[in-house]
Amino acid sequence: MKPFTYVVPNSLAEAAEAAAAAETIVKGAGLDVIDRMKERLLTPATVVNLLPLKDAMAGIGAEADGAVRIGALATLTQLEQHPALADRALAGLRESAAITATPLVRNRATVAGNLLQFTRCWYVRSEAHKCLHGRRGPICLAMNGDNRYHSVLGYLDCARVHPSNLAPALLALGAEYTTVQNGPDGLKQPKRRALAELFPEQPVAEANEHTLQDGEIVTAIHVPKQPAGARSWYAESREKQSFDWATTACAVRVVMDGGTITAADLVLGAVSPVPRPRPDAARLLVGEKPNDALFQKVAEAAFAGAIPLSHNAYKLPVGKAIVREALHKVTE
């Protein structure tokens, strides 16, 4: 591992100032960062540790407008168990946190870290492979290589998938995120944006998994107050019962009025370089009563336009089954 300077800030302003320097990264728990540094995929000159700022960045609680504010350093265990997230409308978010990795990881891993983690593609994560996304080679090696866990939707010149469990659930709930950044006169005013803006519209190779500028720090996630009758769920497939990455995932949010669905959102995970909202599929639910035939139709629409690679065609039937499972759970 290359030597680096380790910064332990006393305030968010100090962290933002340090993060603005060239060749600097920030970390929370550092579960992903340390793995990449060991492989020499990351060779920063400076690492800024945000964990000392937990008092300012780790809380979970209600805001004045009824939204829920989730600190960037809140752990997945806190997300799963916090009473502010007990409403059925937020069940999908709790579930996405509850089934991630293992209890040991969930006790340490942070919300922002889960959202911002680097792809788990074995080609880009191995220094031995010279792939396009790792900026070490001319092509995406997964396109014609071992692509069992790679994209079937929305990929261009790189077939990586986004590994976040939380992102689909938060997107389905219409979440927002807040960031801070250092400026010429110190800390700039915080920016609050739709969470969808955190992920690139065109996820090309060599571009980051997120749209943050250098030195920009995520401080909080905001889940808006959900309407009456709202409920959500998250489901995923994987090869092992625990400590495994999803092969397909689906987050859904519906609003029920009596037995009729009046609004719906559906987001796929683990099948594209970014979490993939499927609004056309979600619209098929609106005005309908839950039933098997409807859910089958929605599942087919969710994977419309999918182009599987040589070893991952299984993601289509499995992914459709996961969509149906999520829809059955959210409407039962």
Secondary structure, DSSP 8 states (H G I E B T S, - for coil): ----EEE--SSHHHHHHHHTSTTEEEESS-HHHHHHHHTTS---SEEEE-GGGHHHHS-EEE-TTS-EEEETT-BHHHHHH-GGG-SGGGHHHHHHHHTSS-HHHHHH-BHHHHHH-----TTTT-TTS--TTTTSSSS-TTTTS--TTS-SSS-SS-------SHHHHHHHTT-EEEEE-EETTEE---EEEEGGGGS-SS--TTS-SS---TT-EEEEEEE----TTEEEEEEEE-SSSSS---SEEEEEEEEEETTEEEEEEEEEESSSSS-EE-HHHHHTTTT----HHHHHHHHHHHTTT----TT-TTHHHHHHHHHHHHHHHHH-
